[in-house]
Amino acid sequence: MQTLRDHGVASPRSMPTVDDVPKAAGNNWNDNAFKTAHKRKQFFGVDQPNEPPERPVFKVGKNVDLSTPDVPLAASLNEVYQQSLGEATSPSWLSLDDKVLRFSAYFRETVNESSETDHIRKVLIHFYNSDNSIMISEPAVTNSGIQGGVLLRRHKVAPSMENKRGTRSATKAAPCITVNDFEIGEEITMYGRTYHIVDCDAATRDFYASLGHNLGPSLPYPTDQYFTEYRNRLEGKEPVRKMDWEDRDIKMGFEQAVMGKTFMHTPEEIAKTKRFLLDDKSVLMFKAIWEDRDSPHGDLRTFEVRFFLCDDTIEVIERVKPNCGRNAGRAFAFRRRLPKTKDAAAHAFDLTFKQSKDPNSGRFYGAEDLVIGAYINVYGRALRLWDCDPFTRQHCRNVLGVEQPTAIDVDKEYGIAPKPPPPNYPPPFNNFGTEEDSLGNWKNLVLKPPKQDLRRWMEFDGKLLRFRAKFRKPPTSEDADRTFMIVFYLGDDTIQVGEVAMRNSGMVGGCFLGRQRVKKYAGEGPLCNLTWRDFYVGAVVNIGGHIFELTETDEFTRRFRYQKYNLPYGINEDVVLYYLAQWQLTDPNTDLQEVVAIGNTQEPDETGRTLLGLMEMYNADHGGGVCMKDFVQAITGDAKRALPECEVEYTDSPSLAGAKADRRRQILAYSGAQKLQREITARGLTLADVHQLITTLPVSKSDRTGNYATNHLHVQFNSYQFFAACHDMFRLDLDPDEVEAMQQEFFPPTNKTMPLQSFITLMNRVKDYGGLPPLKPK
């Protein structure tokens, strides 16, 4: 039975092989199309077998006859050079890449149709060992007419049959010129030109010596007859002397005499030219001023007058001040001779040599006419010279014999007062972020985060000053009994106000003001905020527009204030009363200095001596004249309390009464000013607009005229205009006491008017005014 295999068909259960597929198009499995890896063949590589074949080695120092063909110097050059240096086997182009042999040679160039027969051309032959290439260059020779450069570019040169040393190498082994063909004193022919080798450099000699061959000694170049005779002719000539100005003048005079025309310069012209050569770039500089304020749109303008000594010309430059409204031109008067009269103006551009014969030459300004304090006429402008530079003073003293006067004080003479720089106020805080961060962005161009006082934070973190407070002037009768707790955080000067809950009062206790910094008065920076020194028993502070009076404090706060003010904590009211009773001092108006003198006579103990020192320090801080009652009130921290023995005869001392009156006047004045500030803010007006409106009101009852509507800095208004604006324009309901306090505080007898700058400063100060100054300094 025949099977499929018998008919040449593979069984379906067995896979076909390569031999089973017919050799048809597309069935060649060895085709590149069926390859999975298409790596590019690498032709760069160095074969280094473990045991390289033995090659002829030439020992260093052995004299080898290179003229015999049995010595393959060029073939074994790579191996000999590598083994002499102890290197590993590598190709010649890598080991001999930096080895270049340089030979000095010459060739003769025939010159046709000339008196000279030939030229000696000196060349340098460079042989590159890496690839047996040759380059020939010719150095340039001065005054030879030959440019020099590369005569033969780098490439392999086939040896010529005319070479004495290259004949055998050309016929047998060497396809190009090799190191065998170079020898000092021999000739080598390349492209029909025969080069005579006379010398080589030291590196070339060392290279041949390392191969065991010593090159011959250096040979001199042959003499070039033509260049030798030419140099001898040049050396026999005298050197050419350059003509100076006197020689040129003589030559010009001789030529003019031959032509029959004479143009010789006069002695004056020669002297003027000589001065031009000597005084070139010498300039006298004067400062001048032009009084032009009488004319419409005129001004006091400053100039710089430059007098050029080489040709008596003058240039006037205007010095424009910044932000004056004028454009600085190139020059106020261009460089020319400045005429004194109108007739001489036509000759201002004449040549320098013509000035001596010009009848108008005396009508121009010279160096002797420029004196400090003198006037010069610059085409109708009278410029006054008021100063000069040190070089001008020295030149006038040494050359002209004129002593320049001292500089004129133009600021004093012309009434030029230097303007102060405009005030630079920080912008108001916009309640974004912190005030310190916003203030740093305004001061510095590069934004930096504000620095915190870490030492203070670590020392006072968690320490609080607590005070009980009430309204100083309750708005309603229901607010009179409200009690608040003010907490001052010493770590960051923040304040928190909470209200104490009271039953059946109708007021819900809790947080009255969140923890934040509170402004004492308008301004930027930490100095405008309330600090711990503004809080004590009896102090009046303004927090968020509410005026509080501090009534009580805790024990920690008392200890802290005593420690900060360096006061002994043991000195209290009972101790003071005890020692005053021992010293038999019951009159509260007794002078404190007298109390100290009496106490020192009683031989007090340690606590008594501490009390006397405290009294003496308090008296000195207040300038003397302080009574015993003021000291007791300062110790207790409450201005309302007095000695029990003196409650019936209680009267304030003059200093304390004055302080209380000043405090009450300030509270009333700033309260009225804050009402005005709120009205201005509600109407969307600026302080400059308000000042402009107030100045237009009548200045008094009898004089119903006002100033023109302007916001100039120097325009002022009086108290009558101010209170008329408060009542008539803003409809403010001011108490008579507030009006009187504002009159005394804002318009004192020494300054009865208020300019724009003072008005802006005042309103910014009362905008967020807080703690008033205490009754006593610390």
Secondary structure, 3 states (H helix, E strand, C coil): CCCCHHHCCCCCCCCCCCCCCCCCCCCCCCCHHHCCCCCCCCCCCCCCCCCCCCCCCCCCCCCCCCCCCCCCCCCCHHHHHHHHHCCCCCCHHHHCCCCEEEEEEEEEEECCCCCCCEEEEEEEEEEECCCCEEEEEECCCCCCCCCCEEEEEEECCCCCCCCCCCHHHHHCCCCCCCHHHCCCCCEEEECCEEEEEEEECHHHHHHHHHCCCCCCCCCCCCCCHHHHHHHHHHHHCCCCCCCCHHHHHHHHHHHHHHHCCCCCCCHHHHHHHHHHHHCCCCEEEEEEEEECCCCCCCCEEEEEEEEECCCCEEEEEEECCCCCCCCCCCCCEEEECCECCCHHHHHCCCCHHHCCCCCCHHHECCHHHCCCCCEEEECCEEEEEEEECHHHHHHHHHHHCCCCCCCCCHHHHCCCCCCCCCCCCCCCCCCCCCHHHHHHHHHCCCCCCCCCCHHHHHHHCCCEEEEEEEECCCCCHHHHHCCEEEEEECCCCEEEEEECCCCCCCCCCEEEEEEECCECCCCCCHHHECCHHHCCCCCEEEECCEEEEEEEECHHHHHHHHHHCCCCCCCCHHHHHHHHHHCCCCCCCCEHHHHHHHHHCCCCCHHHHHHHHHHHHHHHHCCCCCEHHHHHHHHHCCCCCCCHHHCCCCCCCHHHHHHHHHHHHHHHHHHHHHHHHHHHHHCCCCHHHHHHHHHCCCCCCCCCCCCCCCCCCCCEEEHHHHHHHHHHHCCCCCCHHHHHHHHHHHCCCCCCEEEHHHHHHHHHHHHCCCCCCCCCCC
